[in-house]
């Protein structure tokens, strides 16, 4: 039987204070049963008759002297031996005793986690996130009259003017000189120029501006040349006769472009495919251009449609090409031409959160002033070609660097102009770590 040190010390003290114990002739089990009956039990279902009284104990045993009433002969096992240790579940569910509750400091209760919920505008019933310090994209609200109003992104005008100033200072992007709006032939008629702009836009899909410009130059100069169907020997004989007849060198007159509707209808698909073979998906574009030419001849009297819906009815022409063609060919700004650069950069800026260029177009048109619909495409395409590249963006060369306006700015580099001391005409531009 285990006993604690405190119990042993207590027993020694009691033995020292009590008189010498006599041999007890009563049954020792009676004292043990009496102590067990006086143990703490909170069960209210136990009847009071089951608890033995002093009178009952006296009836069971003969009277004894005062010396025999000592507790030294009772079973004095430690409480820790009599009571089974509580399980972990009992420890968790056990409540402290009143004495412990008075002396024990209360534990600090952990505050329950509160889930952040979106705030709902009572007037519009449109969920919106709580106001934060960071810039928010455009969002729809309702005014006092109940009309839907789109709030533009914060600081959008400052960003727009900053990028516009940067593009004006450095007009070196390919779109500035080789964009689809610049690839028409200057000496052609107005109808032919509109058709040439449409063809340039159809060729530009999934193709760099430099490659599109080369293909357009071949169409301007070689499309009417049907010598591929003639014998090479006949071609050489004709060139020799022309040289013999021209004794004196004469200046060559200004030629018109060979890219027109009639030549597109007359050229063979094989020859047309050879002229545009450098552009992306040239096999499909050959079919689209030939089919669109037949539709223009049969339904639009040889001219291109003057509405976005009419342009989008042509094979291979989508919203981006249609609205760009409306601006460049007809001078009507009825929509924004959104390509991959406009879609990517506006999402990087946090102006909108869209997944497709068409969603970006609708989002921009809902709040961007109409007078900027025509220029935003060239503005952001040039930015995407020179500074805000799809891979390895040059944030240090952007005028927005260090202003905190661009939410996707790559921190760590910024371009700083410093002058070399002792020489006014020597300057260096170095890239420093912020």
Protein Blocks (a to p, Z undefined) as FASTA:
>chain_A
ZZdfklmmmmmmmmmmpccddddfbdfklmmmmmmmmpccfbfkbcfklpccfklmmmmp
ccddfklmpcklpccbdfklmpccddfklmmmpccdfklmmmpccddddddddddddddd
fklopacddddfbdcdddddddfkopacddddehklmmmmmmmmmmmmmccbfklmmgmk
lmccfkbcfklmmmmmmmmmmmmgopafklmmmmmmmmmmmmmpcklmpcfklmmmmmmm
mmmmmmbacdddddddfbdfklmmmpcfklmmmmmmmpghklmmmmmmmmmmmmmmmmnn
opacfbfklmmmpghiafklmmmmmmmmnopafbccddfklmmmmmmnomaccfbfklmm
mmmmmmpcfklmmmmmmmmmmmmmmmmgcbhpafklpckgonlmamkbcehiacddddde
hiakbccdddddZZ
